[in-house]
Amino acid sequence: MAILDSRGRLFGRIGILDAGAVLVVLLTIAGIFFVPGDSGSVAQIGAETQPVEVDVMVRGLTVSDPQGLITQIRDESETEVIIRNQPFGRVNVKSVEELPRTVAAPQPDGTLNPIPDPRPELDFTVDMLITLADEAQVTDDSVVFGNNKVKIGNVVELEGQTYRFNTTVVGVRILED
């Protein structure tokens, strides 16, 4: 008996395409259940953590009541952190600092002086520096919140009762226990 007959069947019973499909399904199942992944969730069960502070900067956030938002973030003293669309959890808000909005005004002697920006539409815009404090895993090359590395330049989303906006990490400090 020939391995492949005139109709393209193996041993006269199974088509080549059917055999290929069964092989792909079996390899997929083996890959899912028998090959370990690198999700890291189990490895972090006993991981040691250290206190860290992360500074995030908010630039040009449009809001109808900027002072009310700043007060709310300070009063809640905690905020939800979302990193790369993965919720991390609640972290403490250590401080919220409103940053001034200025414009460079040329002087007659050729120097520039910063003055408060006089545009009325900026009454609804806020810039702020928020310092977050929490425990995080510290590795040789980064600070890890959940399964996500947090480094300067990362975009982090903050969420509270009435707000949700993106910020950028501008500082990471590892504190001593």
C-alpha positions as CSV (number, residue, x, y, z in Angstrom):
1,M,0.0,0.0,0.0
2,A,1.4,3.4,-0.9
3,I,1.7,6.2,1.6
4,L,0.1,8.7,-0.7
5,D,-2.6,7.7,-3.2
6,S,-3.8,9.4,-6.4
7,R,-6.4,11.5,-4.5
8,G,-3.8,12.9,-2.1
9,R,-4.8,10.9,0.9
10,L,-2.4,9.3,3.4
11,F,-2.7,5.5,3.5
12,G,-5.9,5.9,1.5
13,R,-7.9,7.2,4.5
14,I,-6.9,10.7,5.6
15,G,-6.5,13.8,3.4
16,I,-3.2,15.7,3.7
17,L,-5.0,19.0,4.6
18,D,-6.9,17.2,7.3
19,A,-3.8,15.7,8.8
20,G,-2.1,19.2,8.7
21,A,-5.0,20.8,10.5
22,V,-5.0,18.1,13.2
23,L,-1.2,18.6,13.6
24,V,-1.6,22.4,14.0
25,V,-4.4,21.9,16.7
26,L,-2.2,19.4,18.6
27,L,0.8,21.7,18.5
28,T,-1.3,24.7,19.7
29,I,-2.7,22.7,22.6
30,A,0.8,21.5,23.5
31,G,2.2,25.1,23.3
32,I,-0.6,26.4,25.6
33,F,-0.4,23.8,28.3
34,F,3.1,22.4,28.3
35,V,5.4,25.2,27.4
36,P,5.9,27.7,30.2
37,G,5.2,31.3,29.5
38,D,6.8,34.5,30.9
39,S,3.8,36.2,32.5
40,G,5.7,36.5,35.8
41,S,2.6,36.4,37.9
42,V,3.6,33.3,39.9
43,A,7.2,34.5,40.3
44,Q,6.1,37.7,42.1
45,I,4.3,35.9,44.9
46,G,7.4,36.0,47.2
47,A,9.0,39.1,45.6
48,E,10.5,41.7,48.0
49,T,9.2,45.2,47.6
50,Q,10.6,48.6,48.6
51,P,9.0,52.0,49.0
52,V,9.3,54.1,45.9
53,E,8.1,57.5,44.8
54,V,7.0,58.3,41.2
55,D,6.6,61.8,39.9
56,V,4.1,62.2,37.1
57,M,3.5,65.4,35.2
58,V,0.2,66.5,33.7
59,R,0.4,69.2,31.0
60,G,-2.5,71.1,29.5
61,L,-5.3,69.2,31.1
62,T,-8.6,70.9,30.2
63,V,-11.1,71.0,33.1
64,S,-13.9,73.3,34.1
65,D,-12.7,73.7,37.7
66,P,-8.9,73.3,37.9
67,Q,-8.6,74.2,41.6
68,G,-11.4,71.8,42.4
69,L,-9.6,68.9,40.6
70,I,-6.4,69.6,42.5
71,T,-8.2,69.8,45.8
72,Q,-10.1,66.5,45.0
73,I,-6.8,64.7,44.2
74,R,-5.2,66.0,47.4
75,D,-8.3,65.1,49.5
76,E,-8.8,61.6,48.2
77,S,-5.1,61.0,48.9
78,E,-5.2,57.8,46.8
79,T,-5.7,57.2,43.1
80,E,-6.0,54.2,40.8
81,V,-3.0,53.6,38.5
82,I,-3.3,52.0,35.1
83,I,-0.1,51.1,33.2
84,R,-0.3,50.0,29.6
85,N,-4.0,49.3,30.0
86,Q,-3.3,47.0,32.9
87,P,-4.8,48.2,36.3
88,F,-2.2,48.2,39.0
89,G,-4.3,49.3,41.9
90,R,-4.5,52.2,44.3
91,V,-1.4,54.2,45.3
92,N,-1.0,57.0,47.7
93,V,-0.8,60.6,46.5
94,K,2.0,62.2,48.4
95,S,1.7,65.7,46.9
96,V,0.1,67.7,44.1
97,E,1.8,70.8,42.9
98,E,0.2,73.2,40.5
99,L,2.7,74.4,37.9
100,P,2.6,78.0,36.7
101,R,1.6,78.7,33.1
102,T,3.9,81.5,31.9
103,V,4.8,83.2,28.6
104,A,8.2,84.7,27.7
105,A,8.0,88.5,27.5
106,P,10.8,90.2,25.6
107,Q,12.3,93.2,27.4
108,P,13.8,96.4,25.8
109,D,17.4,95.2,26.8
110,G,16.9,91.9,24.8
111,T,16.3,89.6,27.8
112,L,13.2,87.6,28.4
113,N,11.0,87.7,31.5
114,P,8.5,85.0,32.3
115,I,5.0,86.5,33.1
116,P,1.7,84.7,33.8
117,D,0.0,83.8,30.6
118,P,-2.8,86.3,30.1
119,R,-5.0,84.2,27.7
120,P,-8.5,83.7,29.2
121,E,-8.9,80.2,27.9
122,L,-6.1,79.0,30.1
123,D,-8.4,79.5,33.1
124,F,-9.7,76.0,32.2
125,T,-6.3,74.4,31.8
126,V,-4.1,73.0,34.5
127,D,-0.5,71.8,34.6
128,M,0.6,69.8,37.7
129,L,3.2,67.6,39.2
130,I,1.9,64.7,41.2
131,T,4.1,62.6,43.5
132,L,2.8,59.0,44.0
133,A,4.2,56.8,46.8
134,D,3.8,53.0,47.1
135,E,5.7,49.7,47.5
136,A,7.1,48.2,44.3
137,Q,9.4,45.4,43.2
138,V,12.9,46.8,42.5
139,T,15.0,44.8,40.0
140,D,18.5,45.5,38.6
141,D,17.2,47.5,35.7
142,S,13.8,49.0,36.8
143,V,11.0,49.5,39.2
144,V,8.1,47.1,38.6
145,F,4.5,47.9,39.5
146,G,2.5,44.7,39.0
147,N,4.0,43.2,35.9
148,N,4.9,46.6,34.3
149,K,8.2,48.4,34.5
150,V,7.9,52.1,35.4
151,K,10.6,54.4,34.0
152,I,10.9,58.0,33.1
153,G,8.9,58.6,29.9
154,N,6.3,56.0,30.5
155,V,2.7,57.0,30.1
156,V,0.6,56.2,33.2
157,E,-3.2,56.7,33.5
158,L,-4.6,58.0,36.8
159,E,-8.2,57.5,37.7
160,G,-10.3,58.8,40.6
161,Q,-14.0,59.2,41.4
162,T,-14.5,62.0,38.7
163,Y,-11.4,62.0,36.6
164,R,-9.3,59.8,34.3
165,F,-6.4,61.2,32.4
166,N,-2.9,60.2,31.1
167,T,0.3,61.5,32.6
168,T,4.0,61.0,31.9
169,V,6.5,59.7,34.5
170,V,9.2,62.3,35.0
171,G,10.9,60.9,38.1
172,V,11.4,57.6,39.9
173,R,13.0,57.5,43.4
174,I,13.8,54.3,45.3
175,L,13.6,55.0,49.0
176,E,15.4,53.1,51.7
177,D,13.3,50.9,54.0
